[in-house]
Amino acid sequence: MIAVTVDKLCAKHPAFEKYVRERIDVFFATTTAANIAVFLISGITAGILCSAQTGIFLQYASIAAMTAAWIFTSLLAGFLRQWLFIMAPALYLTLPNVLYIPPDNGGAEQASQLGTFLSDISDKVLLAPVKIIAGENDLYIVSVIMFAVCAVIFLIGARMRAYAKRCNIYCKQRLEQLSDK
């Protein structure tokens, strides 16, 4: 259905066809490292803005931008079948929960300086957006849900590639890309 619509629009509007071809080129020029970098940078930036006393509007705006970036990178990585990408959300959303030492359990006194430093970074930067999203809920559960959402969007992107093969403009552009290599 979508493939037929895109093909019809490309046949009627050459400017749209040019745009679609450029997007396909840009998509396939994206590396796994670039997707992981965007994922991590958007999460860290949102964490810094959420932990700073910048105001509630900037905190929610940074979380919205982070969420959009995470959705887009997960979808694109799935479309490109960059299977290594899925490790980035897994590590980003689970490792801070492992490194974080809650101050009320007495582990902070027994931790080394490096452990305390990593716990502070995890608490103040990496977990800051998750804390705002979680509210009164458990951070671990919210982190697992966020990872599950990234994984599902990744799989949706992988499935979209199968549907893209039904589109003539996609197939023509991919054949041109592959013949140029």
DOMARLO-272289 format. One record per atom (N, C-alpha, C): atom name; chain; residue in one letter; residue number from 1; x, y, z. Coordinates in nm, 3 decimals. Layout:
   atomo   cadena   residuo   num         X         Y         Z
      CA        A         A   NUM         X         Y         Z
...
end
This chain:
   atomo   cadena   residuo   num         X         Y         Z
       N        A         M     1     0.082    -0.119     0.000
      CA        A         M     1     0.000     0.000     0.000
       C        A         M     1     0.087     0.125     0.000
       N        A         I     2     0.179     0.135     0.094
      CA        A         I     2     0.266     0.252     0.100
       C        A         I     2     0.359     0.253    -0.021
       N        A         A     3     0.409     0.136    -0.060
      CA        A         A     3     0.501     0.128    -0.173
       C        A         A     3     0.435     0.179    -0.301
       N        A         V     4     0.310     0.142    -0.322
      CA        A         V     4     0.237     0.187    -0.440
       C        A         V     4     0.218     0.338    -0.437
       N        A         T     5     0.185     0.391    -0.321
      CA        A         T     5     0.164     0.535    -0.306
       C        A         T     5     0.293     0.611    -0.333
       N        A         V     6     0.405     0.563    -0.277
      CA        A         V     6     0.534     0.629    -0.299
       C        A         V     6     0.571     0.623    -0.446
       N        A         D     7     0.551     0.508    -0.509
      CA        A         D     7     0.581     0.496    -0.652
       C        A         D     7     0.497     0.591    -0.736
       N        A         K     8     0.368     0.605    -0.705
      CA        A         K     8     0.281     0.697    -0.779
       C        A         K     8     0.324     0.842    -0.761
       N        A         L     9     0.357     0.877    -0.635
      CA        A         L     9     0.402     1.014    -0.610
       C        A         L     9     0.534     1.044    -0.682
       N        A         C    10     0.624     0.948    -0.684
      CA        A         C    10     0.752     0.967    -0.753
       C        A         C    10     0.731     0.980    -0.904
       N        A         A    11     0.633     0.907    -0.959
      CA        A         A    11     0.605     0.917    -1.102
       C        A         A    11     0.547     1.053    -1.138
       N        A         K    12     0.464     1.110    -1.050
      CA        A         K    12     0.398     1.238    -1.078
       C        A         K    12     0.485     1.359    -1.045
       N        A         H    13     0.571     1.345    -0.946
      CA        A         H    13     0.648     1.459    -0.896
       C        A         H    13     0.797     1.427    -0.896
       N        A         P    14     0.871     1.474    -0.994
      CA        A         P    14     1.015     1.446    -1.001
       C        A         P    14     1.093     1.500    -0.880
       N        A         A    15     1.048     1.610    -0.822
      CA        A         A    15     1.116     1.665    -0.705
       C        A         A    15     1.104     1.569    -0.586
       N        A         F    16     0.988     1.507    -0.572
      CA        A         F    16     0.968     1.411    -0.466
       C        A         F    16     1.055     1.287    -0.490
       N        A         E    17     1.065     1.246    -0.615
      CA        A         E    17     1.150     1.132    -0.648
       C        A         E    17     1.296     1.161    -0.612
       N        A         K    18     1.342     1.281    -0.643
      CA        A         K    18     1.478     1.320    -0.609
       C        A         K    18     1.498     1.318    -0.457
       N        A         Y    19     1.400     1.369    -0.384
      CA        A         Y    19     1.406     1.369    -0.238
       C        A         Y    19     1.413     1.227    -0.182
       N        A         V    20     1.331     1.138    -0.233
      CA        A         V    20     1.330     0.999    -0.186
       C        A         V    20     1.464     0.933    -0.216
       N        A         R    21     1.517     0.955    -0.334
      CA        A         R    21     1.646     0.897    -0.369
       C        A         R    21     1.758     0.949    -0.277
       N        A         E    22     1.754     1.078    -0.246
      CA        A         E    22     1.854     1.135    -0.155
       C        A         E    22     1.842     1.075    -0.016
       N        A         R    23     1.718     1.056     0.032
      CA        A         R    23     1.699     0.997     0.166
       C        A         R    23     1.752     0.855     0.170
       N        A         I    24     1.731     0.779     0.064
      CA        A         I    24     1.782     0.642     0.059
       C        A         I    24     1.934     0.643     0.064
       N        A         D    25     1.996     0.737    -0.010
      CA        A         D    25     2.142     0.748    -0.006
       C        A         D    25     2.191     0.783     0.134
       N        A         V    26     2.125     0.877     0.198
      CA        A         V    26     2.164     0.919     0.332
       C        A         V    26     2.146     0.804     0.431
       N        A         F    27     2.034     0.733     0.423
      CA        A         F    27     2.010     0.621     0.513
       C        A         F    27     2.122     0.518     0.504
       N        A         F    28     2.157     0.479     0.384
      CA        A         F    28     2.256     0.374     0.368
       C        A         F    28     2.399     0.423     0.388
       N        A         A    29     2.419     0.553     0.398
      CA        A         A    29     2.550     0.608     0.431
       C        A         A    29     2.571     0.613     0.583
       N        A         T    30     2.465     0.592     0.660
      CA        A         T    30     2.472     0.598     0.806
       C        A         T    30     2.537     0.470     0.860
       N        A         T    31     2.640     0.488     0.939
      CA        A         T    31     2.710     0.373     0.996
       C        A         T    31     2.651     0.337     1.132
       N        A         T    32     2.687     0.219     1.178
      CA        A         T    32     2.644     0.176     1.311
       C        A         T    32     2.702     0.268     1.417
       N        A         A    33     2.827     0.308     1.400
      CA        A         A    33     2.891     0.398     1.497
       C        A         A    33     2.820     0.532     1.503
       N        A         A    34     2.775     0.583     1.390
      CA        A         A    34     2.702     0.710     1.389
       C        A         A    34     2.569     0.698     1.463
       N        A         N    35     2.498     0.589     1.440
      CA        A         N    35     2.371     0.566     1.511
       C        A         N    35     2.393     0.554     1.661
       N        A         I    36     2.496     0.481     1.701
      CA        A         I    36     2.525     0.466     1.844
       C        A         I    36     2.566     0.599     1.904
       N        A         A    37     2.646     0.677     1.831
      CA        A         A    37     2.690     0.807     1.881
       C        A         A    37     2.571     0.901     1.903
       N        A         V    38     2.480     0.906     1.808
      CA        A         V    38     2.361     0.991     1.824
       C        A         V    38     2.277     0.945     1.942
       N        A         F    39     2.262     0.815     1.955
      CA        A         F    39     2.186     0.759     2.068
       C        A         F    39     2.248     0.802     2.201
       N        A         L    40     2.378     0.782     2.215
      CA        A         L    40     2.446     0.814     2.341
       C        A         L    40     2.451     0.964     2.368
       N        A         I    41     2.483     1.041     2.267
      CA        A         I    41     2.493     1.187     2.285
       C        A         I    41     2.359     1.247     2.324
       N        A         S    42     2.252     1.202     2.262
      CA        A         S    42     2.120     1.257     2.298
       C        A         S    42     2.082     1.219     2.440
       N        A         G    43     2.116     1.098     2.483
      CA        A         G    43     2.086     1.057     2.620
       C        A         G    43     2.169     1.133     2.722
       N        A         I    44     2.298     1.151     2.695
      CA        A         I    44     2.385     1.222     2.788
       C        A         I    44     2.347     1.370     2.794
       N        A         T    45     2.316     1.430     2.680
      CA        A         T    45     2.276     1.570     2.679
       C        A         T    45     2.146     1.590     2.757
       N        A         A    46     2.051     1.502     2.737
      CA        A         A    46     1.926     1.511     2.813
       C        A         A    46     1.953     1.492     2.962
       N        A         G    47     2.044     1.403     2.996
      CA        A         G    47     2.079     1.382     3.136
       C        A         G    47     2.142     1.504     3.200
       N        A         I    48     2.230     1.570     3.127
      CA        A         I    48     2.293     1.692     3.179
       C        A         I    48     2.189     1.802     3.197
       N        A         L    49     2.101     1.817     3.099
      CA        A         L    49     1.999     1.922     3.109
       C        A         L    49     1.895     1.889     3.217
       N        A         C    50     1.868     1.762     3.239
      CA        A         C    50     1.772     1.725     3.342
       C        A         C    50     1.831     1.739     3.482
       N        A         S    51     1.960     1.716     3.496
      CA        A         S    51     2.020     1.726     3.629
       C        A         S    51     2.054     1.870     3.667
       N        A         A    52     2.071     1.956     3.568
      CA        A         A    52     2.096     2.098     3.596
       C        A         A    52     1.964     2.163     3.637
       N        A         Q    53     1.973     2.268     3.710
      CA        A         Q    53     1.853     2.340     3.755
       C        A         Q    53     1.811     2.438     3.646
       N        A         T    54     1.767     2.385     3.533
      CA        A         T    54     1.734     2.466     3.417
       C        A         T    54     1.585     2.497     3.405
       N        A         G    55     1.505     2.434     3.482
      CA        A         G    55     1.361     2.456     3.472
       C        A         G    55     1.293     2.336     3.411
       N        A         I    56     1.167     2.323     3.442
      CA        A         I    56     1.090     2.205     3.402
       C        A         I    56     1.068     2.199     3.250
       N        A         F    57     1.052     2.315     3.186
      CA        A         F    57     1.029     2.316     3.042
       C        A         F    57     1.149     2.261     2.967
       N        A         L    58     1.270     2.304     3.003
      CA        A         L    58     1.390     2.256     2.935
       C        A         L    58     1.414     2.108     2.964
       N        A         Q    59     1.379     2.064     3.083
      CA        A         Q    59     1.395     1.923     3.115
       C        A         Q    59     1.304     1.837     3.027
       N        A         Y    60     1.178     1.875     3.016
      CA        A         Y    60     1.086     1.797     2.933
       C        A         Y    60     1.117     1.810     2.784
       N        A         A    61     1.165     1.927     2.743
      CA        A         A    61     1.204     1.944     2.603
       C        A         A    61     1.324     1.856     2.570
       N        A         S    62     1.419     1.846     2.662
      CA        A         S    62     1.536     1.761     2.637
       C        A         S    62     1.497     1.613     2.636
       N        A         I    63     1.403     1.575     2.722
      CA        A         I    63     1.356     1.436     2.721
       C        A         I    63     1.281     1.406     2.591
       N        A         A    64     1.203     1.501     2.542
      CA        A         A    64     1.131     1.483     2.415
       C        A         A    64     1.230     1.470     2.299
       N        A         A    65     1.335     1.553     2.298
      CA        A         A    65     1.436     1.545     2.192
       C        A         A    65     1.512     1.413     2.200
       N        A         M    66     1.545     1.370     2.322
      CA        A         M    66     1.612     1.242     2.341
       C        A         M    66     1.525     1.127     2.291
       N        A         T    67     1.398     1.132     2.326
      CA        A         T    67     1.306     1.026     2.283
       C        A         T    67     1.295     1.021     2.131
       N        A         A    68     1.285     1.137     2.068
      CA        A         A    68     1.277     1.142     1.921
       C        A         A    68     1.405     1.086     1.859
       N        A         A    69     1.520     1.123     1.914
      CA        A         A    69     1.646     1.071     1.862
       C        A         A    69     1.657     0.921     1.881
       N        A         W    70     1.615     0.873     1.998
      CA        A         W    70     1.621     0.729     2.023
       C        A         W    70     1.528     0.652     1.931
       N        A         I    71     1.410     0.704     1.907
      CA        A         I    71     1.316     0.638     1.816
       C        A         I    71     1.374     0.635     1.675
       N        A         F    72     1.425     0.748     1.629
      CA        A         F    72     1.478     0.755     1.493
       C        A         F    72     1.600     0.665     1.476
       N        A         T    73     1.694     0.669     1.571
      CA        A         T    73     1.813     0.586     1.556
       C        A         T    73     1.779     0.437     1.566
       N        A         S    74     1.686     0.402     1.652
      CA        A         S    74     1.645     0.262     1.663
       C        A         S    74     1.578     0.215     1.534
       N        A         L    75     1.492     0.298     1.479
      CA        A         L    75     1.422     0.264     1.355
       C        A         L    75     1.521     0.252     1.239
       N        A         L    76     1.612     0.349     1.227
      CA        A         L    76     1.709     0.347     1.119
       C        A         L    76     1.806     0.229     1.133
       N        A         A    77     1.853     0.203     1.254
      CA        A         A    77     1.943     0.089     1.275
       C        A         A    77     1.872    -0.042     1.244
       N        A         G    78     1.745    -0.051     1.278
      CA        A         G    78     1.670    -0.171     1.242
       C        A         G    78     1.652    -0.184     1.092
       N        A         F    79     1.623    -0.072     1.027
      CA        A         F    79     1.607    -0.073     0.882
       C        A         F    79     1.736    -0.117     0.814
       N        A         L    80     1.850    -0.071     0.867
      CA        A         L    80     1.979    -0.106     0.809
       C        A         L    80     2.034    -0.238     0.862
       N        A         R    81     1.959    -0.299     0.951
      CA        A         R    81     1.997    -0.426     1.014
       C        A         R    81     2.135    -0.418     1.077
       N        A         Q    82     2.153    -0.314     1.157
      CA        A         Q    82     2.277    -0.295     1.232
       C        A         Q    82     2.259    -0.359     1.369
       N        A         W    83     2.280    -0.488     1.374
      CA        A         W    83     2.248    -0.566     1.493
       C        A         W    83     2.333    -0.528     1.615
       N        A         L    84     2.450    -0.473     1.593
      CA        A         L    84     2.535    -0.431     1.704
       C        A         L    84     2.475    -0.310     1.777
       N        A         F    85     2.392    -0.233     1.707
      CA        A         F    85     2.331    -0.113     1.767
       C        A         F    85     2.251    -0.146     1.892
       N        A         I    86     2.183    -0.257     1.893
      CA        A         I    86     2.092    -0.289     2.003
       C        A         I    86     2.168    -0.303     2.135
       N        A         M    87     2.300    -0.322     2.129
      CA        A         M    87     2.380    -0.327     2.251
       C        A         M    87     2.390    -0.190     2.317
       N        A         A    88     2.384    -0.082     2.240
      CA        A         A    88     2.394     0.054     2.297
       C        A         A    88     2.278     0.084     2.391
       N        A         P    89     2.152     0.065     2.349
      CA        A         P    89     2.044     0.088     2.446
       C        A         P    89     2.050    -0.008     2.565
       N        A         A    90     2.091    -0.132     2.539
      CA        A         A    90     2.098    -0.228     2.649
       C        A         A    90     2.199    -0.182     2.753
       N        A         L    91     2.317    -0.143     2.709
      CA        A         L    91     2.419    -0.099     2.804
       C        A         L    91     2.384     0.036     2.866
       N        A         Y    92     2.334     0.128     2.785
      CA        A         Y    92     2.304     0.262     2.837
       C        A         Y    92     2.194     0.258     2.943
       N        A         L    93     2.098     0.170     2.926
      CA        A         L    93     1.985     0.168     3.018
       C        A         L    93     2.002     0.070     3.134
       N        A         T    94     2.098    -0.022     3.126
      CA        A         T    94     2.117    -0.114     3.238
       C        A         T    94     2.242    -0.084     3.320
       N        A         L    95     2.350    -0.044     3.255
      CA        A         L    95     2.475    -0.021     3.326
       C        A         L    95     2.465     0.087     3.434
       N        A         P    96     2.398     0.200     3.412
      CA        A         P    96     2.385     0.298     3.521
       C        A         P    96     2.312     0.242     3.643
       N        A         N    97     2.216     0.155     3.622
      CA        A         N    97     2.146     0.094     3.736
       C        A         N    97     2.237     0.002     3.815
       N        A         V    98     2.335    -0.060     3.748
      CA        A         V    98     2.429    -0.147     3.815
       C        A         V    98     2.533    -0.065     3.891
       N        A         L    99     2.577     0.046     3.831
      CA        A         L    99     2.683     0.127     3.891
       C        A         L    99     2.632     0.217     4.004
       N        A         Y   100     2.504     0.246     4.004
      CA        A         Y   100     2.449     0.339     4.102
       C        A         Y   100     2.447     0.276     4.242
       N        A         I   101     2.501     0.350     4.337
      CA        A         I   101     2.501     0.306     4.477
       C        A         I   101     2.407     0.398     4.553
       N        A         P   102     2.289     0.349     4.593
      CA        A         P   102     2.197     0.434     4.668
       C        A         P   102     2.258     0.478     4.800
       N        A         P   103     2.241     0.603     4.838
      CA        A         P   103     2.305     0.651     4.960
       C        A         P   103     2.248     0.589     5.088
       N        A         D   104     2.128     0.534     5.082
      CA        A         D   104     2.065     0.483     5.204
       C        A         D   104     2.098     0.338     5.236
       N        A         N   105     2.176     0.269     5.151
      CA        A         N   105     2.202     0.128     5.179
       C        A         N   105     2.337     0.104     5.246
       N        A         G   106     2.415     0.207     5.272
      CA        A         G   106     2.542     0.191     5.340
       C        A         G   106     2.657     0.148     5.250
       N        A         G   107     2.632     0.126     5.123
      CA        A         G   107     2.738     0.085     5.031
       C        A         G   107     2.829     0.199     4.992
       N        A         A   108     2.783     0.322     5.009
      CA        A         A   108     2.863     0.437     4.971
       C        A         A   108     2.990     0.448     5.056
       N        A         E   109     2.983     0.409     5.182
      CA        A         E   109     3.100     0.416     5.268
       C        A         E   109     3.204     0.311     5.230
       N        A         Q   110     3.160     0.199     5.178
      CA        A         Q   110     3.250     0.090     5.144
       C        A         Q   110     3.305     0.101     5.002
       N        A         A   111     3.249     0.188     4.920
      CA        A         A   111     3.290     0.199     4.780
       C        A         A   111     3.420     0.276     4.767
       N        A         S   112     3.496     0.244     4.664
      CA        A         S   112     3.619     0.318     4.636
       C        A         S   112     3.585     0.454     4.577
       N        A         Q   113     3.686     0.536     4.558
      CA        A         Q   113     3.662     0.668     4.499
       C        A         Q   113     3.609     0.654     4.357
       N        A         L   114     3.663     0.558     4.282
      CA        A         L   114     3.616     0.534     4.145
       C        A         L   114     3.471     0.488     4.147
       N        A         G   115     3.437     0.399     4.238
      CA        A         G   115     3.298     0.351     4.249
       C        A         G   115     3.202     0.463     4.285
       N        A         T   116     3.245     0.549     4.375
      CA        A         T   116     3.161     0.664     4.413
       C        A         T   116     3.146     0.760     4.297
       N        A         F   117     3.255     0.784     4.223
      CA        A         F   117     3.250     0.873     4.107
       C        A         F   117     3.156     0.818     4.000
       N        A         L   118     3.169     0.689     3.969
      CA        A         L   118     3.082     0.628     3.868
       C        A         L   118     2.936     0.628     3.914
       N        A         S   119     2.915     0.608     4.042
      CA        A         S   119     2.779     0.614     4.096
       C        A         S   119     2.720     0.754     4.082
       N        A         D   120     2.801     0.855     4.111
      CA        A         D   120     2.753     0.993     4.097
       C        A         D   120     2.721     1.027     3.952
       N        A         I   121     2.808     0.986     3.860
      CA        A         I   121     2.782     1.011     3.717
       C        A         I   121     2.654     0.939     3.674
       N        A         S   122     2.639     0.815     3.717
      CA        A         S   122     2.519     0.739     3.683
       C        A         S   122     2.394     0.807     3.736
       N        A         D   123     2.403     0.855     3.860
      CA        A         D   123     2.287     0.917     3.924
       C        A         D   123     2.256     1.054     3.864
       N        A         K   124     2.357     1.137     3.848
      CA        A         K   124     2.335     1.277     3.809
       C        A         K   124     2.315     1.296     3.659
       N        A         V   125     2.373     1.208     3.577
      CA        A         V   125     2.364     1.230     3.432
       C        A         V   125     2.284     1.120     3.363
       N        A         L   126     2.328     0.996     3.375
      CA        A         L   126     2.267     0.890     3.295
       C        A         L   126     2.126     0.855     3.341
       N        A         L   127     2.102     0.859     3.471
      CA        A         L   127     1.969     0.821     3.522
       C        A         L   127     1.875     0.940     3.538
       N        A         A   128     1.922     1.063     3.517
      CA        A         A   128     1.839     1.182     3.539
       C        A         A   128     1.711     1.181     3.453
       N        A         P   129     1.719     1.155     3.321
      CA        A         P   129     1.594     1.151     3.244
       C        A         P   129     1.503     1.035     3.286
       N        A         V   130     1.564     0.922     3.320
      CA        A         V   130     1.484     0.806     3.362
       C        A         V   130     1.411     0.837     3.492
       N        A         K   131     1.478     0.909     3.583
      CA        A         K   131     1.414     0.946     3.709
       C        A         K   131     1.293     1.036     3.685
       N        A         I   132     1.306     1.130     3.592
      CA        A         I   132     1.193     1.219     3.563
       C        A         I   132     1.079     1.140     3.499
       N        A         I   133     1.113     1.051     3.407
      CA        A         I   133     1.010     0.969     3.341
       C        A         I   133     0.945     0.875     3.443
       N        A         A   134     1.026     0.816     3.530
      CA        A         A   134     0.976     0.717     3.625
       C        A         A   134     0.889     0.781     3.733
       N        A         G   135     0.923     0.901     3.775
      CA        A         G   135     0.847     0.963     3.883
       C        A         G   135     0.864     0.881     4.010
       N        A         E   136     0.756     0.826     4.060
      CA        A         E   136     0.759     0.746     4.182
       C        A         E   136     0.780     0.597     4.155
       N        A         N   137     0.786     0.558     4.029
      CA        A         N   137     0.802     0.416     3.994
       C        A         N   137     0.948     0.373     4.008
       N        A         D   138     0.969     0.243     3.997
      CA        A         D   138     1.101     0.184     4.010
       C        A         D   138     1.186     0.216     3.886
       N        A         L   139     1.309     0.263     3.908
      CA        A         L   139     1.398     0.298     3.797
       C        A         L   139     1.433     0.177     3.711
       N        A         Y   140     1.450     0.061     3.774
      CA        A         Y   140     1.486    -0.059     3.699
       C        A         Y   140     1.376    -0.098     3.601
       N        A         I   141     1.254    -0.092     3.647
      CA        A         I   141     1.141    -0.129     3.561
       C        A         I   141     1.129    -0.032     3.444
       N        A         V   142     1.142     0.096     3.470
      CA        A         V   142     1.131     0.197     3.365
       C        A         V   142     1.246     0.182     3.266
       N        A         S   143     1.366     0.152     3.314
      CA        A         S   143     1.480     0.130     3.224
       C        A         S   143     1.457     0.009     3.134
       N        A         V   144     1.404    -0.097     3.189
      CA        A         V   144     1.376    -0.217     3.110
       C        A         V   144     1.267    -0.187     3.006
       N        A         I   145     1.166    -0.112     3.046
      CA        A         I   145     1.060    -0.076     2.952
       C        A         I   145     1.116     0.011     2.839
       N        A         M   146     1.203     0.106     2.874
      CA        A         M   146     1.263     0.191     2.771
       C        A         M   146     1.349     0.109     2.675
       N        A         F   147     1.423     0.012     2.727
      CA        A         F   147     1.501    -0.075     2.640
       C        A         F   147     1.410    -0.159     2.551
       N        A         A   148     1.302    -0.210     2.608
      CA        A         A   148     1.208    -0.292     2.531
       C        A         A   148     1.147    -0.210     2.417
       N        A         V   149     1.116    -0.085     2.445
      CA        A         V   149     1.061     0.002     2.339
       C        A         V   149     1.164     0.021     2.229
       N        A         C   150     1.289     0.046     2.265
      CA        A         C   150     1.395     0.061     2.164
       C        A         C   150     1.411    -0.067     2.082
       N        A         A   151     1.404    -0.181     2.148
      CA        A         A   151     1.418    -0.309     2.079
       C        A         A   151     1.301    -0.335     1.984
       N        A         V   152     1.180    -0.302     2.027
      CA        A         V   152     1.063    -0.320     1.941
       C        A         V   152     1.070    -0.227     1.820
       N        A         I   153     1.111    -0.103     1.842
      CA        A         I   153     1.124    -0.009     1.730
       C        A         I   153     1.233    -0.056     1.635
       N        A         F   154     1.341    -0.112     1.688
      CA        A         F   154     1.447    -0.169     1.605
       C        A         F   154     1.391    -0.281     1.517
       N        A         L   155     1.311    -0.369     1.576
      CA        A         L   155     1.252    -0.479     1.499
       C        A         L   155     1.151    -0.428     1.396
       N        A         I   156     1.079    -0.321     1.429
      CA        A         I   156     0.987    -0.260     1.333
       C        A         I   156     1.066    -0.207     1.213
       N        A         G   157     1.181    -0.144     1.241
      CA        A         G   157     1.266    -0.095     1.132
       C        A         G   157     1.316    -0.208     1.045
       N        A         A   158     1.354    -0.320     1.106
      CA        A         A   158     1.398    -0.436     1.028
       C        A         A   158     1.285    -0.489     0.941
       N        A         R   159     1.165    -0.487     0.995
      CA        A         R   159     1.049    -0.534     0.918
       C        A         R   159     1.015    -0.437     0.806
       N        A         M   160     1.034    -0.308     0.830
      CA        A         M   160     1.005    -0.207     0.726
       C        A         M   160     1.091    -0.227     0.602
       N        A         R   161     1.212    -0.276     0.623
      CA        A         R   161     1.299    -0.299     0.508
       C        A         R   161     1.241    -0.403     0.414
       N        A         A   162     1.176    -0.503     0.470
      CA        A         A   162     1.113    -0.605     0.386
       C        A         A   162     1.001    -0.543     0.303
       N        A         Y   163     0.927    -0.449     0.363
      CA        A         Y   163     0.820    -0.382     0.288
       C        A         Y   163     0.876    -0.282     0.188
       N        A         A   164     0.992    -0.224     0.217
      CA        A         A   164     1.052    -0.128     0.124
       C        A         A   164     1.091    -0.195    -0.007
       N        A         K   165     1.118    -0.323    -0.003
      CA        A         K   165     1.158    -0.395    -0.125
       C        A         K   165     1.043    -0.407    -0.224
       N        A         R   166     0.924    -0.372    -0.181
      CA        A         R   166     0.809    -0.373    -0.272
       C        A         R   166     0.798    -0.243    -0.351
       N        A         C   167     0.878    -0.145    -0.315
      CA        A         C   167     0.873    -0.013    -0.376
       C        A         C   167     0.975    -0.006    -0.491
       N        A         N   168     0.930     0.032    -0.610
      CA        A         N   168     1.017     0.035    -0.726
       C        A         N   168     1.130     0.137    -0.712
       N        A         I   169     1.099     0.254    -0.661
      CA        A         I   169     1.201     0.358    -0.649
       C        A         I   169     1.311     0.315    -0.552
       N        A         Y   170     1.273     0.247    -0.446
      CA        A         Y   170     1.371     0.197    -0.349
       C        A         Y   170     1.463     0.095    -0.417
       N        A         C   171     1.405     0.002    -0.488
      CA        A         C   171     1.483    -0.102    -0.554
       C        A         C   171     1.577    -0.043    -0.659
       N        A         K   172     1.527     0.053    -0.738
      CA        A         K   172     1.612     0.116    -0.840
       C        A         K   172     1.729     0.189    -0.776
       N        A         Q   173     1.702     0.263    -0.671
      CA        A         Q   173     1.809     0.340    -0.605
       C        A         Q   173     1.911     0.247    -0.540
       N        A         R   174     1.866     0.141    -0.479
      CA        A         R   174     1.959     0.046    -0.417
       C        A         R   174     2.044    -0.023    -0.522
       N        A         L   175     1.985    -0.057    -0.636
      CA        A         L   175     2.064    -0.118    -0.744
       C        A         L   175     2.169    -0.021    -0.796
       N        A         E   176     2.132     0.107    -0.807
      CA        A         E   176     2.230     0.208    -0.849
       C        A         E   176     2.342     0.222    -0.746
       N        A         Q   177     2.306     0.221    -0.620
      CA        A         Q   177     2.408     0.231    -0.514
       C        A         Q   177     2.503     0.112    -0.518
       N        A         L   178     2.447    -0.005    -0.532
      CA        A         L   178     2.529    -0.125    -0.531
       C        A         L   178     2.615    -0.137    -0.656
       N        A         S   179     2.567    -0.089    -0.769
      CA        A         S   179     2.646    -0.096    -0.892
       C        A         S   179     2.758     0.008    -0.891
       N        A         D   180     2.743     0.117    -0.815
      CA        A         D   180     2.847     0.220    -0.807
       C        A         D   180     2.965     0.174    -0.721
       N        A         K   181     2.945     0.078    -0.634
      CA        A         K   181     3.052     0.034    -0.543
       C        A         K   181     3.154    -0.049    -0.611
end
